[in-house]
Amino acid sequence: MSTLTTDSATTAAAGPASTPAGRLTSLARAELTLLGRNKGVLFTAMAIPLILPFSVYASAKDTLQDSTSLSMSEIILPAAIGFSLLFAVYSALVNIFVVRREELVFKRLRTGELQDGEILAGAALPSLLIGLAQSVLVSVACLTVIDAKVPAAAHLIVIGLLLGLVLAVVAAGVTAALSRTAEGSQVTTLPLVFISMLGSGMAVPLEVLPDKVASICEMLPFSPVIALVRSGLTGELSGTETLAQIGLAVAWIVVAGIAVRRLFRWEPRR
């Protein structure tokens, strides 16, 4: 009897067992608080993805529409979603991952119940939600204000966005592994940002590029994401082409995920 009483008292003192969902929620809440205090990262994540589509709109209105059969929403919406993925998710997360690593936050978290995947997911969740909210906002704006048209295959927009969010997170993990400092991360993010903006069909649709250049650009990491989003509006991809784009995006996610597991550091780089 005394043994049972002692065991019950010990269990009660220890408190209820934590769950992965509870740990993830707590970590995401703490990360959201820290994100709100970093004005530079917050501005990059919140403002830039909403500002850049205006420059694409001006360019498309003056020149792009003359060289492609795409409507204005078919040009602006993929670009806006791409910018959200690059700035609200990818660039913001590279900075977050590097800062948390250099400040030994990740190292301390690993001494507790949190698994490695939970630590990265919890750190990424606020940026993912911001990117998702921005994408939904610009989608509604483009489809109701610019062209007021019904997407030909709305599910492809959803699939492309979800694949893009996952790809942005694992790509951020790879770039963070290659970045020594938070200041250096502002430089290491530039290659993928510029290549994706110019070559993945965001700022310039691949339709206006020479065929050989376009065929190369189609293999870039974010190209299948943009292709799926644009096809959700136009319905131009066949079933086989859609599966090929999804397969390419998944392949990039798998490759980046393997690179994260092998390269990501949990302690400061010296």
Contacts in CASP RR format, 6 or more apart in sequence:
PFRMAT RR
TARGET T0000
AUTHOR 0000-0000-0000
METHOD contacts of the structure
MODEL  1
MSTLTTDSATTAAAGPASTPAGRLTSLARAELTLLGRNKGVLFTAMAIPL
ILPFSVYASAKDTLQDSTSLSMSEIILPAAIGFSLLFAVYSALVNIFVVR
REELVFKRLRTGELQDGEILAGAALPSLLIGLAQSVLVSVACLTVIDAKV
PAAAHLIVIGLLLGLVLAVVAAGVTAALSRTAEGSQVTTLPLVFISMLGS
GMAVPLEVLPDKVASICEMLPFSPVIALVRSGLTGELSGTETLAQIGLAV
AWIVVAGIAVRRLFRWEPRR
18 113 0 8 1.000
20 115 0 8 1.000
20 118 0 8 1.000
23 113 0 8 1.000
23 114 0 8 1.000
23 118 0 8 1.000
24 118 0 8 1.000
24 121 0 8 1.000
24 122 0 8 1.000
24 125 0 8 1.000
27 109 0 8 1.000
27 114 0 8 1.000
27 118 0 8 1.000
27 119 0 8 1.000
27 122 0 8 1.000
27 123 0 8 1.000
27 125 0 8 1.000
28 122 0 8 1.000
28 123 0 8 1.000
28 125 0 8 1.000
28 126 0 8 1.000
31 96 0 8 1.000
31 122 0 8 1.000
31 123 0 8 1.000
31 125 0 8 1.000
31 126 0 8 1.000
32 125 0 8 1.000
32 126 0 8 1.000
35 41 0 8 1.000
35 42 0 8 1.000
35 45 0 8 1.000
35 92 0 8 1.000
35 96 0 8 1.000
35 126 0 8 1.000
35 127 0 8 1.000
36 42 0 8 1.000
38 95 0 8 1.000
41 92 0 8 1.000
41 95 0 8 1.000
41 96 0 8 1.000
44 87 0 8 1.000
44 88 0 8 1.000
44 91 0 8 1.000
44 92 0 8 1.000
45 87 0 8 1.000
45 88 0 8 1.000
45 89 0 8 1.000
45 91 0 8 1.000
45 92 0 8 1.000
45 127 0 8 1.000
45 130 0 8 1.000
45 131 0 8 1.000
46 88 0 8 1.000
46 130 0 8 1.000
46 134 0 8 1.000
48 83 0 8 1.000
48 87 0 8 1.000
49 80 0 8 1.000
49 82 0 8 1.000
49 83 0 8 1.000
49 84 0 8 1.000
49 86 0 8 1.000
49 87 0 8 1.000
49 88 0 8 1.000
49 131 0 8 1.000
49 134 0 8 1.000
50 80 0 8 1.000
50 134 0 8 1.000
50 137 0 8 1.000
50 138 0 8 1.000
52 79 0 8 1.000
52 80 0 8 1.000
52 83 0 8 1.000
52 87 0 8 1.000
53 76 0 8 1.000
53 79 0 8 1.000
53 80 0 8 1.000
53 83 0 8 1.000
53 138 0 8 1.000
56 75 0 8 1.000
56 76 0 8 1.000
56 79 0 8 1.000
56 80 0 8 1.000
56 202 0 8 1.000
56 203 0 8 1.000
57 72 0 8 1.000
57 76 0 8 1.000
59 203 0 8 1.000
60 72 0 8 1.000
60 75 0 8 1.000
60 76 0 8 1.000
61 72 0 8 1.000
64 70 0 8 1.000
64 75 0 8 1.000
64 204 0 8 1.000
64 205 0 8 1.000
64 208 0 8 1.000
65 72 0 8 1.000
65 75 0 8 1.000
67 207 0 8 1.000
67 208 0 8 1.000
68 75 0 8 1.000
68 205 0 8 1.000
68 207 0 8 1.000
68 208 0 8 1.000
69 207 0 8 1.000
70 205 0 8 1.000
70 207 0 8 1.000
70 230 0 8 1.000
70 234 0 8 1.000
71 147 0 8 1.000
71 149 0 8 1.000
71 233 0 8 1.000
72 146 0 8 1.000
72 147 0 8 1.000
73 142 0 8 1.000
73 143 0 8 1.000
73 146 0 8 1.000
73 147 0 8 1.000
73 149 0 8 1.000
73 233 0 8 1.000
74 147 0 8 1.000
74 230 0 8 1.000
74 233 0 8 1.000
74 234 0 8 1.000
75 205 0 8 1.000
76 138 0 8 1.000
76 142 0 8 1.000
76 146 0 8 1.000
77 138 0 8 1.000
77 139 0 8 1.000
77 142 0 8 1.000
77 143 0 8 1.000
77 157 0 8 1.000
77 229 0 8 1.000
77 230 0 8 1.000
77 233 0 8 1.000
78 201 0 8 1.000
78 202 0 8 1.000
78 226 0 8 1.000
78 229 0 8 1.000
78 230 0 8 1.000
78 233 0 8 1.000
79 201 0 8 1.000
79 202 0 8 1.000
79 203 0 8 1.000
80 134 0 8 1.000
80 135 0 8 1.000
80 138 0 8 1.000
80 139 0 8 1.000
80 142 0 8 1.000
81 135 0 8 1.000
81 138 0 8 1.000
81 139 0 8 1.000
81 161 0 8 1.000
81 225 0 8 1.000
81 226 0 8 1.000
81 229 0 8 1.000
82 196 0 8 1.000
82 200 0 8 1.000
82 202 0 8 1.000
82 222 0 8 1.000
82 225 0 8 1.000
82 226 0 8 1.000
82 229 0 8 1.000
83 197 0 8 1.000
83 202 0 8 1.000
84 131 0 8 1.000
84 134 0 8 1.000
84 135 0 8 1.000
84 138 0 8 1.000
85 131 0 8 1.000
85 135 0 8 1.000
85 164 0 8 1.000
85 165 0 8 1.000
85 167 0 8 1.000
85 168 0 8 1.000
85 222 0 8 1.000
85 225 0 8 1.000
86 168 0 8 1.000
86 192 0 8 1.000
86 193 0 8 1.000
86 196 0 8 1.000
86 197 0 8 1.000
86 202 0 8 1.000
86 222 0 8 1.000
87 193 0 8 1.000
88 127 0 8 1.000
88 130 0 8 1.000
88 131 0 8 1.000
88 134 0 8 1.000
89 124 0 8 1.000
89 127 0 8 1.000
89 128 0 8 1.000
89 130 0 8 1.000
89 131 0 8 1.000
89 165 0 8 1.000
89 168 0 8 1.000
89 169 0 8 1.000
89 172 0 8 1.000
90 168 0 8 1.000
90 171 0 8 1.000
90 172 0 8 1.000
90 175 0 8 1.000
90 189 0 8 1.000
90 192 0 8 1.000
90 193 0 8 1.000
91 172 0 8 1.000
91 189 0 8 1.000
91 193 0 8 1.000
92 127 0 8 1.000
92 130 0 8 1.000
93 123 0 8 1.000
93 124 0 8 1.000
93 127 0 8 1.000
93 168 0 8 1.000
93 169 0 8 1.000
93 172 0 8 1.000
93 173 0 8 1.000
93 176 0 8 1.000
94 172 0 8 1.000
94 173 0 8 1.000
94 175 0 8 1.000
94 176 0 8 1.000
94 179 0 8 1.000
94 185 0 8 1.000
94 188 0 8 1.000
94 189 0 8 1.000
95 182 0 8 1.000
95 185 0 8 1.000
95 186 0 8 1.000
96 123 0 8 1.000
96 124 0 8 1.000
96 127 0 8 1.000
97 120 0 8 1.000
97 123 0 8 1.000
97 172 0 8 1.000
97 173 0 8 1.000
97 176 0 8 1.000
98 176 0 8 1.000
98 179 0 8 1.000
98 181 0 8 1.000
98 182 0 8 1.000
98 184 0 8 1.000
98 185 0 8 1.000
99 105 0 8 1.000
99 182 0 8 1.000
100 106 0 8 1.000
100 123 0 8 1.000
101 107 0 8 1.000
101 176 0 8 1.000
101 265 0 8 1.000
101 266 0 8 1.000
101 267 0 8 1.000
101 268 0 8 1.000
101 269 0 8 1.000
102 181 0 8 1.000
102 182 0 8 1.000
102 268 0 8 1.000
102 269 0 8 1.000
104 267 0 8 1.000
104 268 0 8 1.000
106 119 0 8 1.000
106 266 0 8 1.000
106 267 0 8 1.000
107 266 0 8 1.000
107 267 0 8 1.000
109 119 0 8 1.000
110 116 0 8 1.000
110 119 0 8 1.000
110 266 0 8 1.000
116 266 0 8 1.000
120 169 0 8 1.000
120 173 0 8 1.000
120 260 0 8 1.000
124 169 0 8 1.000
124 172 0 8 1.000
128 165 0 8 1.000
128 169 0 8 1.000
131 165 0 8 1.000
132 161 0 8 1.000
132 165 0 8 1.000
135 161 0 8 1.000
139 157 0 8 1.000
143 149 0 8 1.000
143 150 0 8 1.000
143 151 0 8 1.000
149 233 0 8 1.000
151 157 0 8 1.000
151 232 0 8 1.000
151 233 0 8 1.000
152 231 0 8 1.000
152 232 0 8 1.000
152 233 0 8 1.000
152 234 0 8 1.000
152 235 0 8 1.000
153 231 0 8 1.000
153 232 0 8 1.000
153 235 0 8 1.000
154 232 0 8 1.000
155 232 0 8 1.000
156 228 0 8 1.000
156 229 0 8 1.000
156 231 0 8 1.000
156 232 0 8 1.000
156 235 0 8 1.000
156 237 0 8 1.000
156 242 0 8 1.000
157 228 0 8 1.000
157 229 0 8 1.000
157 232 0 8 1.000
157 233 0 8 1.000
159 228 0 8 1.000
159 246 0 8 1.000
160 224 0 8 1.000
160 225 0 8 1.000
160 228 0 8 1.000
160 229 0 8 1.000
160 249 0 8 1.000
161 225 0 8 1.000
161 229 0 8 1.000
163 224 0 8 1.000
163 225 0 8 1.000
163 228 0 8 1.000
163 246 0 8 1.000
163 249 0 8 1.000
163 250 0 8 1.000
163 253 0 8 1.000
164 222 0 8 1.000
164 225 0 8 1.000
164 249 0 8 1.000
166 253 0 8 1.000
167 221 0 8 1.000
167 222 0 8 1.000
167 225 0 8 1.000
167 249 0 8 1.000
167 252 0 8 1.000
167 253 0 8 1.000
167 256 0 8 1.000
170 253 0 8 1.000
170 256 0 8 1.000
170 257 0 8 1.000
170 259 0 8 1.000
170 260 0 8 1.000
171 192 0 8 1.000
171 221 0 8 1.000
171 256 0 8 1.000
173 256 0 8 1.000
173 260 0 8 1.000
173 264 0 8 1.000
174 256 0 8 1.000
174 257 0 8 1.000
174 259 0 8 1.000
174 260 0 8 1.000
174 263 0 8 1.000
174 264 0 8 1.000
175 185 0 8 1.000
175 188 0 8 1.000
175 189 0 8 1.000
175 192 0 8 1.000
176 185 0 8 1.000
176 264 0 8 1.000
177 259 0 8 1.000
177 260 0 8 1.000
177 263 0 8 1.000
177 264 0 8 1.000
177 265 0 8 1.000
178 188 0 8 1.000
178 263 0 8 1.000
179 185 0 8 1.000
179 188 0 8 1.000
180 269 0 8 1.000
192 221 0 8 1.000
195 220 0 8 1.000
196 202 0 8 1.000
196 220 0 8 1.000
196 221 0 8 1.000
196 222 0 8 1.000
197 203 0 8 1.000
198 204 0 8 1.000
199 206 0 8 1.000
199 209 0 8 1.000
199 217 0 8 1.000
199 220 0 8 1.000
199 223 0 8 1.000
200 217 0 8 1.000
200 220 0 8 1.000
200 221 0 8 1.000
200 222 0 8 1.000
200 223 0 8 1.000
200 225 0 8 1.000
200 226 0 8 1.000
201 217 0 8 1.000
201 223 0 8 1.000
201 226 0 8 1.000
202 222 0 8 1.000
202 226 0 8 1.000
205 230 0 8 1.000
206 214 0 8 1.000
206 217 0 8 1.000
206 218 0 8 1.000
206 223 0 8 1.000
206 227 0 8 1.000
207 214 0 8 1.000
209 217 0 8 1.000
217 223 0 8 1.000
218 224 0 8 1.000
218 227 0 8 1.000
219 248 0 8 1.000
221 252 0 8 1.000
221 256 0 8 1.000
223 248 0 8 1.000
224 245 0 8 1.000
224 246 0 8 1.000
224 247 0 8 1.000
224 248 0 8 1.000
224 249 0 8 1.000
224 252 0 8 1.000
225 249 0 8 1.000
227 237 0 8 1.000
227 245 0 8 1.000
228 237 0 8 1.000
228 242 0 8 1.000
228 245 0 8 1.000
228 246 0 8 1.000
228 249 0 8 1.000
230 236 0 8 1.000
231 237 0 8 1.000
231 241 0 8 1.000
231 242 0 8 1.000
231 245 0 8 1.000
237 245 0 8 1.000
END
